[in-house]
């Protein structure tokens, strides 16, 4: 089996098209040439699928850095619930952003942590394990300056 991936722009090039057609003809007289265009990857969607309400304090504190709706909604969920599990966060995030995955949590927490470190702020939530050590629990701590 031979797989060749060519973009639609490349196949429009007459030299490439002719070379491929000639190649397939020489491999076997029974080879049929079919051109299945490679599907482009879906762009990330930062626009929520449902109406979300962001916390005004979070929007104000994060206005000079994190502007993505995902990060702001993530923080809003933790603040609103006070204490929420990974499953609870993921369920709510997928409802708002259908292409959100549990793996996306690492990117969100990482970007928020980097911003907090750069601005000498404590991360506004704490991560801990539940009493059975089976899931991560996010607890809202609020915005505070780091102690030196």
C-alpha positions as CSV (number, residue, x, y, z in Angstrom):
1,X,0.0,0.0,0.0
2,X,1.3,3.4,-0.9
3,X,-0.2,6.6,0.5
4,X,0.7,10.0,-1.0
5,X,-0.6,13.2,0.5
6,X,-0.8,16.2,-1.7
7,X,-2.6,19.4,-1.1
8,X,-5.2,20.7,-3.6
9,X,-2.8,23.5,-4.5
10,X,0.0,21.0,-5.3
11,X,-2.2,18.8,-7.5
12,X,-3.1,21.8,-9.6
13,X,0.5,22.0,-10.7
14,X,0.5,20.3,-14.1
15,X,4.0,19.0,-13.7
16,X,3.2,17.2,-10.4
17,X,-0.1,15.9,-11.8
18,X,1.6,14.5,-14.9
19,X,4.4,12.9,-12.9
20,X,2.0,11.2,-10.5
21,X,-0.2,10.0,-13.3
22,X,2.8,8.6,-15.1
23,X,4.0,6.9,-11.9
24,X,0.7,5.2,-11.2
25,X,0.5,4.0,-14.8
26,X,4.0,2.5,-14.7
27,X,3.3,0.7,-11.3
28,X,0.4,-1.3,-12.7
29,X,-2.0,-1.1,-15.6
30,X,-4.8,-1.9,-13.2
31,X,-4.1,1.0,-10.9
32,X,-6.8,3.5,-10.8
33,X,-5.9,7.1,-9.9
34,X,-8.3,8.8,-7.5
35,X,-7.8,12.1,-6.0
36,X,-9.2,12.5,-2.5
37,X,-8.5,15.9,-1.3
38,X,-7.0,16.0,2.2
39,X,-9.4,17.6,4.6
40,X,-8.0,20.7,6.3
41,X,-7.8,20.6,10.1
42,X,-10.6,22.4,11.9
43,X,-9.5,25.7,13.2
44,X,-9.7,26.2,17.0
45,X,-12.9,27.9,18.0
46,X,-12.7,30.5,20.8
47,X,-16.3,31.5,20.3
48,X,-18.6,29.9,22.8
49,X,-21.4,27.6,21.5
50,X,-23.7,28.8,24.3
51,X,-24.2,32.1,26.0
52,X,-21.7,32.4,28.8
53,X,-21.5,35.0,31.5
54,X,-18.1,36.0,32.6
55,X,-17.3,37.3,36.1
56,X,-16.6,41.0,36.0
57,X,-13.8,40.9,38.5
58,X,-12.0,38.2,36.4
59,X,-12.4,40.2,33.2
60,X,-11.1,43.3,35.0
61,X,-8.0,41.6,36.5
62,X,-7.1,39.7,33.4
63,X,-7.8,42.5,30.9
64,X,-4.2,43.2,30.2
65,X,-3.2,39.6,29.6
66,X,-5.5,36.7,29.1
67,X,-8.3,37.7,26.7
68,X,-9.5,34.3,25.5
69,X,-13.0,33.4,26.4
70,X,-11.9,29.9,27.3
71,X,-9.5,31.1,30.0
72,X,-11.9,33.7,31.4
73,X,-14.8,31.2,31.4
74,X,-12.5,28.6,33.1
75,X,-11.7,31.0,35.9
76,X,-15.4,32.1,36.1
77,X,-16.5,28.5,36.6
78,X,-14.0,27.9,39.5
79,X,-15.0,31.2,41.2
80,X,-18.7,30.6,40.7
81,X,-18.6,27.0,42.1
82,X,-16.0,27.7,44.8
83,X,-14.8,24.1,44.5
84,X,-15.1,22.0,41.3
85,X,-13.7,18.8,40.0
86,X,-11.9,18.1,36.8
87,X,-15.0,16.3,35.5
88,X,-17.2,19.3,36.4
89,X,-14.9,21.8,34.7
90,X,-14.6,19.6,31.6
91,X,-18.3,19.1,31.3
92,X,-19.1,22.8,31.5
93,X,-16.2,23.7,29.2
94,X,-17.3,21.2,26.5
95,X,-20.9,22.6,26.7
96,X,-19.5,26.0,26.0
97,X,-16.7,25.1,23.6
98,X,-17.5,21.8,21.8
99,X,-13.8,21.2,20.7
100,X,-12.6,21.5,24.3
101,X,-10.9,18.3,25.6
102,X,-9.6,17.3,29.1
103,X,-6.1,17.8,27.7
104,X,-6.9,21.4,27.1
105,X,-7.0,22.0,30.9
106,X,-3.2,21.9,31.0
107,X,-2.9,24.6,28.5
108,X,-5.4,26.8,30.3
109,X,-3.8,26.4,33.7
110,X,-0.3,26.8,32.2
111,X,-1.2,30.1,30.5
112,X,-2.9,31.5,33.7
113,X,0.1,30.4,35.9
114,X,2.6,32.1,33.5
115,X,0.6,35.3,33.6
116,X,0.4,35.2,37.4
117,X,4.1,34.6,37.7
118,X,4.9,37.5,35.3
119,X,2.7,39.9,37.3
120,X,3.7,38.8,40.8
121,X,0.2,37.5,41.5
122,X,-0.7,34.2,43.2
123,X,-2.6,31.8,41.0
124,X,-6.3,32.5,41.9
125,X,-7.2,28.9,42.3
126,X,-5.6,25.9,44.1
127,X,-5.4,22.4,42.7
128,X,-5.6,19.4,45.0
129,X,-6.6,15.8,44.9
130,X,-9.9,14.5,46.2
131,X,-10.0,12.3,49.4
132,X,-9.7,9.2,47.2
133,X,-6.9,10.6,45.1
134,X,-8.8,10.0,41.9
135,X,-9.5,13.4,40.5
136,X,-8.2,17.0,40.7
137,X,-10.2,19.6,42.6
138,X,-10.0,23.3,41.8
139,X,-10.7,25.6,44.7
140,X,-11.1,29.4,44.2
141,X,-8.5,31.4,46.3
142,X,-9.0,34.9,44.8
143,X,-6.6,37.4,43.3
144,X,-3.7,38.2,45.7
145,X,-0.2,39.6,45.4
146,X,2.6,37.1,46.1
147,X,4.4,37.6,49.4
148,X,8.1,38.3,49.1
